[in-house]
Amino acid sequence: MSLFDFNEAEIIAFSLVLVRMSSFVVSWPVFGVSTVPSTIKILFAFVLSILTFPVIKWNGLPHDIGSYLMVWLFIREVFIGLSIGFLARFFFFAFGISGQIISISMGLSNTQLFNPAIGERATPIDQFQVMIASLFFLSVNGHHLFLSALMDSFDIVPLSQDLISVNSFLSVGEFVEYIMVIGVKLSAPVMIAILIMNLMMALIGRAVPQINVLITSLPVNILVGFIILIVSMPIIIGQMDGLLESTGIKLFQILKSF
């Protein structure tokens, strides 16, 4: 077969692969950020599709694909690609949630800066924790994990499968709940320390009315918050390893539920 000798079934199969790859790339935390040019994203997705297409099984696709079935297959590929990409983002969401909760506890919720990586405003603590998580993600080759999952997804959820199980939506919902819980747990040390400090400041305010507790408590909360955050940083980094492993396991469970 020559380089440009493709039949209709091969063109449709390659298009489905390209849609899944493109959906993954635009939602992936490594290439999906707004700072990466769209041309680079398109080129990367196209190269991935070319490298992947010769090794996947697509012969199960029906030869006579109607318009409605084709539209549904494209929608399904978009959903699968976005699911894999956003599950990778959820790894960072846990630390973003933790940073936002810590910022609110420390009284820094109004000190928001624009973060070009996510295209929205975020607190300094939020950006710091996401930056640490990003460095950890790349240092342990976390991007390899999701690229491997993307390749394996064509065996777990082949192109010929035309249905999506309701269990996949339930699995994604359960994982979002898990990420929220992890985010709250990561912020718990700072929240508890500041709560205790506020109780102590309240007692001091009752014992010594001359002290303006409202003004004094703000710098004290910030100081205590930073101290606890620095002390608990090894614990947070340790949680990153476990969370990344759990994300990988949950990713394959969700793919198998499709």
LINNOR-V411070 format. One line per field, one symbol per residue. ss: DSSP state (H for helix, E for strand, - for the rest). phi: phi as a letter, one per 20 degrees, with the letter a starting at -180 (. if undefined). burial: 1 if it has 9 or more other ideal C-beta (glycine too) atoms within 8 Angstrom, else 0. A space follows every 50 residues. Layout:
# LINNOR-V411070
ss=???
phi=???
burial=???
This chain:
# LINNOR-V411070
ss=-------HHHHHHHHHHHHHHHHHHHH----------HHHHHHHHHHHHH HHH-------------HHHHHHHHHHHHHHHHHHHHHHHHHHHHHHHHHH HHHHHH-----EEEE----EEEEHHHHHHHHHHHHHHHH--HHHHHHHHH HHHHHH---------HHHHHHHHHHHHHHHHHHHHHHHHHHHHHHHHHHH HHHHHHH-----HHHHHHHHHHHHHHHHHHH-HHHHHHHHHHHHHHHHHH HHHHHH--
phi=.ffdecefffffffffffffffffffdfffdefffefffffffffffgff fegfddecfffffdefffffffffffffffffffffffffgefgffffff fffffendfeedcfdffdmbebfgfgffffffffffgffelfffgfffff ffffefcffffdccffffffffffffffffffffffeggfffffffffff fffffffcffeefffffffffffffffffffeggffffffffffffffff ffffffef
burial=00000000101111111111111111111011100100011101110110 01100111001000100011011101111111111111111111111111 11111101100010100100011111111101110111000110110011 01110101110000000101110011011101110110111011001100 11011000000010011101110111011001100110111011011101 11111011
